[in-house]
Amino acid sequence: MLEREIFNPRQLTSARVARGITIKDLAEKSDVSRQAVSGYESGKATPKIDTMLRIAASLEFPLDYFYEESTMLPQSTTYFRKRTAATSTARKMQEERLVFAVKVYQKLTNYVNIPDVLLPESLNLDVHEISDELIDEKAMELRKVWQLDSISPIDNIISLAEKNGIIVVEANMSNDKLDAVSRWYKDRPFVMLTDNSESAVRRRFNVAHELGHIILHSGIESYDHDNIETKEIERQAHLFASKFLMPDKAFMTSLLSTSLDYYVELKSYWKVSIQAMVSKTYYLKLINEDRRLYLNKQISFKKWRKREPLDDVLKIERPSLNKKVFQMIINNNVKTKRELISEFNLPLDELSKIIGIEFDSKKKASLDTTPRLRLI
């Protein structure tokens, strides 16, 4: 037990919300009354140790988690990349896991310096002041800052983002209505990806979409997730992703045909979905409305809405920065694996996803470090 040994009500709420269960569900699983759990979370009552042992076991969280200080995130807008209207429960689950990611970041950076954030200056404008021309400028500016040309496809967007100081992690949750979430923590952006069996091209677009939020919308303090303004915010981030992954002039040069067979060829080049390329072709006024409708009908007829050609071939990109930092600490004998894991006070399933190592697996993780990391 931690020396403080003071129960922290916020931590109980955090663990329960992260697991996506109600107070009633937790009470039933832990053989505790609903009123008791409510009292513990409000801070009006303090659970006995035997009660907390049952609650911790039900939530599958380390007992010490409920007796430590909470990781507090400064007020900032959290942006969700969603396929349809994500539920409030799913958003809250994702937000708690973002807190876990920040906690892991705080612990790891006690030992290792990670790359500084390298981004264009974020906009500080109202959503209605952001034009499509400005979005194009910022997308091209990001390519320039990251030393990319304006004509080539991006090989690995996650590695590129991590190289430039952005923390990208996978969430220990599956939700087909929620793709990704991003927000700033102090001066560092975080992007969290949901495990929803997404394709490689969709994941790449999700990361680019979140980069759009980070660069375009940092000046927007808060927004309603379901109103008209949100639709414009999402459209802008979507447009940024399209322009960043496929610069307009380069895409037009590559588009020698608008047949679906040729879009399949282009998909292997740009690593962007056929549907996204059809939308971009229409946005650039290279096809008319009738042609767009025809192509979309053909996509539906071929049952390509959920799974397109090459989705089983293109490799899914995964974050690696946290894994490299973790391994560097172990490899340099700064901490043992057991010691470092114990510092996080997080369930192994959550930690495994955030760091990218299966801690409960018998397989040994491959040893890999990056020259841009430096032990403190």
ZIBEL-V41099 format. One record per residue. N is the residue number from 1. RES is the residue in three letters. PHI is phi in whole degrees, 0 to 359 (* if undefined). Layout:
[[N;RES;PHI] [N;RES;PHI]]
This chain:
[[1;MET;*] [2;LEU;296] [3;GLU;300] [4;ARG;297] [5;GLU;52] [6;ILE;248] [7;PHE;297] [8;ASN;248] [9;PRO;303] [10;ARG;300] [11;GLN;291] [12;LEU;293] [13;THR;299] [14;SER;302] [15;ALA;295] [16;ARG;294] [17;VAL;296] [18;ALA;300] [19;ARG;279] [20;GLY;73] [21;ILE;241] [22;THR;274] [23;ILE;301] [24;LYS;299] [25;ASP;298] [26;LEU;296] [27;ALA;300] [28;GLU;294] [29;LYS;291] [30;SER;260] [31;ASP;58] [32;VAL;230] [33;SER;289] [34;ARG;298] [35;GLN;296] [36;ALA;294] [37;VAL;298] [38;SER;299] [39;GLY;294] [40;TYR;295] [41;GLU;289] [42;SER;278] [43;GLY;85] [44;LYS;280] [45;ALA;219] [46;THR;243] [47;PRO;287] [48;LYS;287] [49;ILE;298] [50;ASP;292] [51;THR;293] [52;MET;293] [53;LEU;297] [54;ARG;291] [55;ILE;296] [56;ALA;298] [57;ALA;294] [58;SER;295] [59;LEU;274] [60;GLU;58] [61;PHE;243] [62;PRO;299] [63;LEU;301] [64;ASP;298] [65;TYR;303] [66;PHE;276] [67;TYR;236] [68;GLU;249] [69;GLU;292] [70;SER;283] [71;THR;279] [72;MET;259] [73;LEU;263] [74;PRO;298] [75;GLN;300] [76;SER;198] [77;THR;284] [78;THR;258] [79;TYR;255] [80;PHE;248] [81;ARG;263] [82;LYS;232] [83;ARG;280] [84;THR;225] [85;ALA;295] [86;ALA;288] [87;THR;287] [88;SER;299] [89;THR;298] [90;ALA;296] [91;ARG;298] [92;LYS;294] [93;MET;300] [94;GLN;293] [95;GLU;296] [96;GLU;295] [97;ARG;290] [98;LEU;293] [99;VAL;297] [100;PHE;300] [101;ALA;296] [102;VAL;294] [103;LYS;299] [104;VAL;297] [105;TYR;301] [106;GLN;300] [107;LYS;291] [108;LEU;296] [109;THR;281] [110;ASN;290] [111;TYR;244] [112;VAL;225] [113;ASN;277] [114;ILE;253] [115;PRO;305] [116;ASP;293] [117;VAL;286] [118;LEU;236] [119;LEU;217] [120;PRO;296] [121;GLU;298] [122;SER;289] [123;LEU;287] [124;ASN;233] [125;LEU;235] [126;ASP;291] [127;VAL;304] [128;HIS;282] [129;GLU;267] [130;ILE;266] [131;SER;269] [132;ASP;297] [133;GLU;295] [134;LEU;292] [135;ILE;299] [136;ASP;298] [137;GLU;299] [138;LYS;290] [139;ALA;296] [140;MET;288] [141;GLU;294] [142;LEU;297] [143;ARG;301] [144;LYS;293] [145;VAL;298] [146;TRP;271] [147;GLN;59] [148;LEU;252] [149;ASP;280] [150;SER;257] [151;ILE;231] [152;SER;264] [153;PRO;294] [154;ILE;268] [155;ASP;291] [156;ASN;224] [157;ILE;289] [158;ILE;291] [159;SER;300] [160;LEU;296] [161;ALA;296] [162;GLU;295] [163;LYS;301] [164;ASN;256] [165;GLY;89] [166;ILE;269] [167;ILE;274] [168;VAL;244] [169;VAL;224] [170;GLU;259] [171;ALA;270] [172;ASN;274] [173;MET;201] [174;SER;244] [175;ASN;203] [176;ASP;283] [177;LYS;254] [178;LEU;225] [179;ASP;264] [180;ALA;203] [181;VAL;216] [182;SER;216] [183;ARG;191] [184;TRP;268] [185;TYR;236] [186;LYS;57] [187;ASP;254] [188;ARG;231] [189;PRO;276] [190;PHE;240] [191;VAL;233] [192;MET;243] [193;LEU;256] [194;THR;271] [195;ASP;277] [196;ASN;227] [197;SER;57] [198;GLU;290] [199;SER;283] [200;ALA;299] [201;VAL;288] [202;ARG;292] [203;ARG;299] [204;ARG;300] [205;PHE;293] [206;ASN;300] [207;VAL;296] [208;ALA;297] [209;HIS;299] [210;GLU;292] [211;LEU;300] [212;GLY;300] [213;HIS;300] [214;ILE;300] [215;ILE;272] [216;LEU;272] [217;HIS;242] [218;SER;295] [219;GLY;277] [220;ILE;268] [221;GLU;288] [222;SER;201] [223;TYR;202] [224;ASP;280] [225;HIS;292] [226;ASP;233] [227;ASN;258] [228;ILE;296] [229;GLU;300] [230;THR;298] [231;LYS;299] [232;GLU;289] [233;ILE;300] [234;GLU;294] [235;ARG;298] [236;GLN;295] [237;ALA;295] [238;HIS;296] [239;LEU;294] [240;PHE;301] [241;ALA;301] [242;SER;298] [243;LYS;287] [244;PHE;288] [245;LEU;284] [246;MET;226] [247;PRO;308] [248;ASP;308] [249;LYS;296] [250;ALA;294] [251;PHE;294] [252;MET;299] [253;THR;295] [254;SER;281] [255;LEU;274] [256;LEU;272] [257;SER;204] [258;THR;249] [259;SER;280] [260;LEU;297] [261;ASP;299] [262;TYR;286] [263;TYR;298] [264;VAL;297] [265;GLU;298] [266;LEU;296] [267;LYS;300] [268;SER;292] [269;TYR;276] [270;TRP;274] [271;LYS;58] [272;VAL;228] [273;SER;296] [274;ILE;300] [275;GLN;297] [276;ALA;293] [277;MET;289] [278;VAL;297] [279;SER;299] [280;LYS;292] [281;THR;301] [282;TYR;290] [283;TYR;301] [284;LEU;278] [285;LYS;62] [286;LEU;269] [287;ILE;223] [288;ASN;267] [289;GLU;298] [290;ASP;298] [291;ARG;294] [292;ARG;299] [293;LEU;298] [294;TYR;299] [295;LEU;297] [296;ASN;293] [297;LYS;294] [298;GLN;294] [299;ILE;298] [300;SER;294] [301;PHE;299] [302;LYS;277] [303;LYS;60] [304;TRP;262] [305;ARG;299] [306;LYS;261] [307;ARG;228] [308;GLU;260] [309;PRO;303] [310;LEU;80] [311;ASP;297] [312;ASP;268] [313;VAL;247] [314;LEU;293] [315;LYS;283] [316;ILE;286] [317;GLU;280] [318;ARG;229] [319;PRO;297] [320;SER;220] [321;LEU;298] [322;ASN;300] [323;LYS;297] [324;LYS;295] [325;VAL;296] [326;PHE;303] [327;GLN;292] [328;MET;297] [329;ILE;298] [330;ILE;292] [331;ASN;296] [332;ASN;266] [333;ASN;58] [334;VAL;286] [335;LYS;217] [336;THR;281] [337;LYS;302] [338;ARG;297] [339;GLU;297] [340;LEU;291] [341;ILE;300] [342;SER;294] [343;GLU;292] [344;PHE;283] [345;ASN;52] [346;LEU;232] [347;PRO;300] [348;LEU;297] [349;ASP;293] [350;GLU;290] [351;LEU;295] [352;SER;301] [353;LYS;291] [354;ILE;294] [355;ILE;269] [356;GLY;90] [357;ILE;230] [358;GLU;279] [359;PHE;290] [360;ASP;267] [361;SER;269] [362;LYS;279] [363;LYS;286] [364;LYS;278] [365;ALA;289] [366;SER;291] [367;LEU;276] [368;ASP;207] [369;THR;232] [370;THR;237] [371;PRO;294] [372;ARG;273] [373;LEU;264] [374;ARG;222] [375;LEU;296] [376;ILE;273]]
